[in-house]
Amino acid sequence: MKRILIFITALVFFSCNSTDNSIENNIEFLTETGTPLAALRSAPFSKGVNFSGWFEVLDAQRIPFTQYTEQDFADVKSLGADVIRLPVRLNDMTNGAPNYTLDPLLLKLLDMAVDWAQKYGLYLIIDNHSFHPVNHTPNDVDKVLIPVWSQIARRYRNRGNFLIYEILNEPHGIPDERWGEIQGRAIDAIRAHDQRKWIIVGGTDYNSVNKLSSIPNYQDPFLIYTFHFYDPFLFTHQGASWSPPLEHLSGVPFPFNAIRMPRFPSVLRGTWVEGAFRNYAADASTFKLLDVLDKVVAFSRERNVPVFCGEYGVFIPNSPPNDRIVWYDFVTKALDKRNISRTSWDYYGGFGIFNFDGKGDFNTDVNVAIVQAMGFKPPEQIEKNNAPLTSGFVIFDDFPGRDITSGFWGSANADFSFYDTTAADGEFAIRMSNFERYNAFWFSFPRNGNFTELASRGFYLEFKVRTLQPVQFDVRFIMEENADSIPWRYSFTVNRNNLTPNGRWQTIRVPLNQMVDQGAWVNLTQTWLDPRGDFKWDNINRLEFAAEHEDLTGISIWFDSIKVIR
């Protein structure tokens, strides 16, 4: 069917030095008119988001479970969404060969997510996100994929059909024929226990549109065929450190505008980005983008199967904010017109619906324009409350406290757990083992980090800790890092002078107002700043426990009952 694109150029002249970044002044509006062909069969859901970074860890012991809460499910429902795609590294959360038994802790935590989805009437896609962007999908991945899906299907066979199984995220580097065979065996493994739930299947080359036709025509009436959409890649992934060397690229506009194209970074000369940069006008053509989606529709109509865009989005840090809005608006409407269901990548994070790369507050930090462009109803935004905290609170006690999230960064050999069962109090303690220098775990305070009153009124940071060997590590509060704030640190060093290495639980109390100004590591510029006396308690982003001074190879340290008290 004939397609018409209308381009309406704003009648405003601007120079290269213009600081006006409004949509009306700097870019072209683009609207698809007419009625393109659409998929004849629909998925049971229409639109939603990915809950990334939650179950995407190497083992269940590292799952930052309170990164998402029941309230997040309620909030997503209020947007008008009807589905959440939940990436889980299922293949990594087993006890290994030969049985590949899933970790009971994973299943315990996953059950809670399933319960919340059911409570709020949301479809939940359990997406096997056992994925590495560079390493190829193994030709023998079936040895773990089949037992993993057998266990999941057995566990959830009696739950409602709001649960959906996605066999594997973005297989790549594996022959089409081999992947088609393995995927068929995974379908059979699921159907041996659960005959009615929908299953999502996809092609190779990172769930490429061009590989949809290479998927075998499986004879199963409850299959949904998925693809991912990040075109044009230079625009959607500029600044992405995991897709080198795009981390050096910024300011690429959408749609293509020769006047607004940035100067090509010299550091990228000779890389694949140079050719893509030259071809950007063609790659960013809206005709080309729509042709890709029309291929999906043609496949769907030929097979008479529902299709699903499991991921689409634009990375926040280096993309022009207004152009990002236009891209979402254009792509979302194009998907809707073609009857293609979708889940954006992601919710909290670099592609998320908030005003920054990370976890935001639903009532104060949502990017309203982005949410509207995605076809959702945004919540009414109120002024953020940054009034000083006046009472103590729990940071960790089995789980992080309310409105606190946790995380961990460590080298490959680090052994870390949020769920060690040798707790001082309650069910769980935190264990860090075999940490190399600068490895750390942390707690973030995304809603209110104003500790001014707590510090001035003599509050303490209190925690329980034990170790069997002499250790030295830092506990530190860190300010937020952004264009207006340097991440200055206030630290306290734990060593054998205040922690006896006898294996017994001991309580350490650190007066906030007696911690030491240590300086700042600025991630944006990868530079260290010596102390300047600029640390402020009114803008605290996180609390870290870090192996700042030395490697802690072969050493374990346990933590429990972390709180701020008076």
Helices and strands as residue ranges (DSSP letters): E 4-9, H 23-26, E 28-33, E 47-50, G 60-62, G 65-67, H 70-78, E 83-88, G 90-92, H 104-119, E 123-128, H 142-156, E 163-166, H 176-191, E 199-202, H 204-207, G 209-214, E 223-229, H 233-236, G 246-248, G 258-260, G 266-268, H 272-278, H 280-283, H 286-303, E 307-312, H 321-337, E 341-344, H 368-373, E 393-396, E 405-409, E 415-420, E 429-435, E 440-444, H 452-456, E 460-467, E 473-479, E 488-494, E 506-511, G 512-514, E 516-522, E 527-529, E 540-546, E 552-565
